Amino acid sequence: MFVDVPTVYLCADMVDFRKSINGLAALVEAELELPVLSGALFVFCNKGRDKLKLLYSIVETAKVNGLIPFDYIIACLNELCQPAPDIDSLLPWNFKK
């Protein structure tokens, strides 16, 4: 799934896992002072240090899987508007070009 990830950042501080994806992205940009769309993989650990959350740009994930990001995102949005979208088929590594 992750091929040739250029950089992996491990957040040394424990993170409140109630944070949404937007909260983690804000943490990356504000506290780590790194661009969230850099193509890097960001790893966060909870207080008990028994769970991890990963943040990796959907644009970069699409590229790694040989997809054109804009076309991929438009196709996903179109599918998500359907009455019963097939979520698994929308994952970049399952997506049919």
Contacts in CASP RR format, 6 or more apart in sequence:
PFRMAT RR
TARGET T0000
AUTHOR 0000-0000-0000
METHOD contacts of the structure
MODEL  1
MFVDVPTVYLCADMVDFRKSINGLAALVEAELELPVLSGALFVFCNKGRD
KLKLLYSIVETAKVNGLIPFDYIIACLNELCQPAPDIDSLLPWNFKK
1 61 0 8 1.000
1 64 0 8 1.000
1 93 0 8 1.000
2 41 0 8 1.000
2 56 0 8 1.000
2 64 0 8 1.000
3 64 0 8 1.000
4 64 0 8 1.000
5 39 0 8 1.000
5 40 0 8 1.000
5 41 0 8 1.000
5 56 0 8 1.000
6 39 0 8 1.000
6 40 0 8 1.000
7 38 0 8 1.000
7 39 0 8 1.000
7 40 0 8 1.000
7 41 0 8 1.000
8 40 0 8 1.000
8 41 0 8 1.000
8 42 0 8 1.000
8 43 0 8 1.000
9 28 0 8 1.000
9 32 0 8 1.000
9 34 0 8 1.000
9 40 0 8 1.000
9 41 0 8 1.000
9 42 0 8 1.000
9 43 0 8 1.000
10 43 0 8 1.000
10 45 0 8 1.000
11 27 0 8 1.000
11 32 0 8 1.000
11 42 0 8 1.000
11 43 0 8 1.000
11 44 0 8 1.000
11 45 0 8 1.000
14 45 0 8 1.000
14 46 0 8 1.000
14 47 0 8 1.000
14 48 0 8 1.000
14 49 0 8 1.000
15 24 0 8 1.000
15 27 0 8 1.000
15 44 0 8 1.000
15 45 0 8 1.000
15 46 0 8 1.000
15 53 0 8 1.000
16 47 0 8 1.000
17 44 0 8 1.000
17 46 0 8 1.000
17 51 0 8 1.000
17 53 0 8 1.000
19 27 0 8 1.000
21 55 0 8 1.000
24 42 0 8 1.000
24 44 0 8 1.000
24 53 0 8 1.000
24 55 0 8 1.000
25 36 0 8 1.000
25 55 0 8 1.000
27 44 0 8 1.000
28 34 0 8 1.000
28 35 0 8 1.000
28 36 0 8 1.000
28 42 0 8 1.000
28 55 0 8 1.000
29 35 0 8 1.000
29 36 0 8 1.000
32 42 0 8 1.000
34 40 0 8 1.000
34 42 0 8 1.000
36 42 0 8 1.000
36 55 0 8 1.000
36 57 0 8 1.000
37 57 0 8 1.000
37 59 0 8 1.000
37 60 0 8 1.000
38 57 0 8 1.000
39 56 0 8 1.000
39 57 0 8 1.000
39 59 0 8 1.000
39 60 0 8 1.000
41 54 0 8 1.000
41 55 0 8 1.000
41 56 0 8 1.000
42 54 0 8 1.000
42 55 0 8 1.000
42 56 0 8 1.000
43 52 0 8 1.000
43 53 0 8 1.000
43 54 0 8 1.000
43 55 0 8 1.000
44 52 0 8 1.000
44 53 0 8 1.000
44 54 0 8 1.000
44 55 0 8 1.000
45 51 0 8 1.000
45 52 0 8 1.000
46 52 0 8 1.000
46 53 0 8 1.000
58 69 0 8 1.000
58 73 0 8 1.000
58 92 0 8 1.000
59 69 0 8 1.000
61 92 0 8 1.000
62 68 0 8 1.000
62 69 0 8 1.000
62 72 0 8 1.000
62 73 0 8 1.000
62 92 0 8 1.000
63 69 0 8 1.000
64 92 0 8 1.000
65 92 0 8 1.000
65 93 0 8 1.000
65 95 0 8 1.000
66 97 0 8 1.000
67 92 0 8 1.000
67 95 0 8 1.000
67 97 0 8 1.000
72 92 0 8 1.000
72 95 0 8 1.000
75 90 0 8 1.000
75 95 0 8 1.000
76 90 0 8 1.000
79 85 0 8 1.000
79 86 0 8 1.000
79 89 0 8 1.000
79 90 0 8 1.000
80 90 0 8 1.000
88 94 0 8 1.000
89 95 0 8 1.000
89 96 0 8 1.000
END
